[in-house]
């Protein structure tokens, strides 16, 4: 069914959605490429899995801080400033990483890279929080099905392009080397930064003064959903961020291009499924926007998948085929989880609190990523990929238990027009 633009976008809304999406896309490609570039480059320099994980520690920690304060900044100054400020900071982070090479001692390189990654973490979560908040502001409160659709498109396309970034990171490292790859990405983001002139500066501002205690969400729905998000993304990153790429490279003997290409294909497919989630749920479900039972169902399905992959590896089944098939199933189910999550946080949020609630919610997301990243390096070093997978199953189970108390969104005049 065609989307009724009268109930969703006006002309300015279409322009603003396009500007926000294009900026987010540009950032996302470099974010995925940078992660793959750093991971593979420093692994080849002889860093252990745990040391590689530590390089991303500040990326996640400062992501938590940024989401906590970014909502407040966005509410006071507008999401345009936080969106393009994030892109500018990513350019700084890329350039800061260029001097690091094999001659640097680990004792010097690790804290320096952690500092640069901290700036990248701030950039990532400023950009993400701003993009998600901006979409909520250009779609009316009553158009919930349209909101689900366009949030899913933004988030799904972001994840697909992050997969392109994974492939690009491995490709640039192979073709141009570490330093040239960083400079190429910085130049590309500088071009994206030029589009900032066309986005209105007042988006997301609120007129009333925000007190510090308002930074902590008082909504039970947002708090429950945030806790579930923490465990859900911890479950993904505990095996995906460090353990899986190093397993593919060092255990299965894959090349940089093969590791980057495989993870790229996975993330692109994951993003496409996420983008199609509203259409698929409408066709095979009730036709209404997601409710609390929707997220409980998809989280429940996800619980068994990492454990099944771990069992298959322990039974001695072919590792490459097991990983490929298992990751495909995991990605499809995780994509539905993520799409419904991204919709619900906005469905539970009022217009004047959107950046505050989105910032709080993605603070929990960053917390889960932080826990998953650290555990990915540590558990992989101690127990291998199988250990990471079992920890992943436990995390998904905790996310499922948290959502048992989640109520349905209370939305008046819901339309199913898409």
DAPEPE-V265213 format. One line per field, one symbol per residue. phi: phi as a letter, one per 40 degrees, with the letter a starting at -180 (. if undefined). burial: b if it has 16 or more other C-alpha atoms within 10 Angstrom, else e. Layout:
# DAPEPE-V265213
phi: ???
burial: ???
This chain:
# DAPEPE-V265213
phi: .cccccbbbccccccccccccccccdccdcccccccccccccccchccdcccccccccdcccccccccccccccccbgccccccccccccccccccccccaccccdcccdcccdccccccccccccccdccccccccbbddcccccddcccccccccccccccdcdcccccccccbgccccccdcccccccccccccccccccgcbcccccdcccccbcdcccccccccdccccccccbccbdcdcccccccgccdcccccccccccccdccccccddcccccbbcgcddbdccccccccccdccccccccccccgcdcccccccccccdccccccdcccdcccccccbcdcbcccccccccccdcccccdcccccccccccbgcccccccdccccdccccccccccccbbcfcbbcb
burial: eeeeeebbbeeebeebbebbbbbbbbbbbbbbbbbbbbbbbbbeeebbbbbbbbbbbbbbbbbbbbbbbbbbbbbbbbbbbbbbbbbbbbbbbbebbeebeeeeeeeebbebbbbbbbbbbbbbbbbbbbbbbbbbbbbbbbbbbbbbbbbbbbbbbbbbbbbbbbbbbbbbbeeeebbebbeebbeebeebbeebeebeeebbbbeeeeeeeebebeeebbbbbbbbbbbbbbbbbbbbbbbbbbbbbeeeebebbbbbbbbbbbbbbbbbbbbbbbbebeeeeeeebbbbebbbebbbbbbbbbbbbbebbeeeeeeeebbeebbbbbbbbbbbbbbbbbbbbbbbbeeebbbbbbbbbbbbbbbbbbbbbbbbbbbbbeebbbbbbbbbbbbbbbbbebbeebeebeeeeeebbb
